Amino acid sequence: MSERLEMITRDNWEEFLSAPVAVLMLGKTDCANCTRWTEELQGLLANEQWWPTVRFGKMLIDTPGLLKFKKANPWLSEVDDLPFNVLYKDGERVKSYAGSGGDRLDNRLKRVLDA
């Protein structure tokens, strides 16, 4: 994984989500669409100028030890489609959507940060 795409675990999720702006991609270990989106996202993040002040992270929700995260985020139980992306601003969830695509993410970041 690129340095800009952080692996989010039970040990660092709270600190990650408290960033001024963070994008959390939720996936599972056996999700082919999640793997494709990860690869596309890593390609975008290879450009240091693409959203340089935003933190990007990936969490595999089928990893053991995420009970505290799941309890703190009850909306997660309603997520049916993966990958699922959540945009946070100052620790608050401000936008979320299922699917992938750099243009889609770019447009949502513009709306969140220009608001």
PyMOL commands that set and color helices and strands:
alter all, ss='L'
color gray80, all
select helices_A, chain A and resi 13-17+32-45+67-72+74-78+102-114
alter helices_A, ss='H'
color red, helices_A
select strands_A, chain A and resi 5-7+21-27+55-60+84-89+92-98
alter strands_A, ss='S'
color yellow, strands_A
deselect
rebuild
show_as cartoon
